[in-house]
Amino acid sequence: MASSTPDTGQDDTRYADFIREVAEWEGVWALYHNGWLLRTTETGQKYCPIFAMRDEAESFEASIQSTHVPTAITLVELMESLMVQWRAEDIMAGICPTPAKPAIVVSLDQVSNDLMAALKDVMAERFGTQS
């Protein structure tokens, strides 16, 4: 499925779980209030936290006490609009931060490639492979 999974530690399956769940649901959740919530890593890299499930976004929002609200984003909107904007602004994807764990910050190209591979897997499972 994933082309090259980020190094998140052996027990942290958030990235692989995120890719699988997003491919099945065909959308993500992010936090919005007059703009998408952006965070910064310790090295100064900007990223937008994104989540596979609404409750994950709600939990993170509550932990940072933000006025942003969980907002659904279709994969089409994510890949054809938001990622284009984020690339232009050098913003990366921050996968599933939690109150206890930081986001898994990955390039938009990696997320895009991994999601496309996972979508193909989901389609093959749902409809079978074409010969």
Salt bridges, closest charged atoms under 4 A:
ASP12 OD2 - ARG14 NH2 2.83
ASP17 OD1 - ARG20 NH1 3.27
GLU21 OE2 - ARG20 NH2 3.75
GLU26 OE2 - ARG126 NH1 3.46
GLU58 OE2 - ARG54 NE 2.91
ASP109 OD1 - ARG87 NH2 2.96
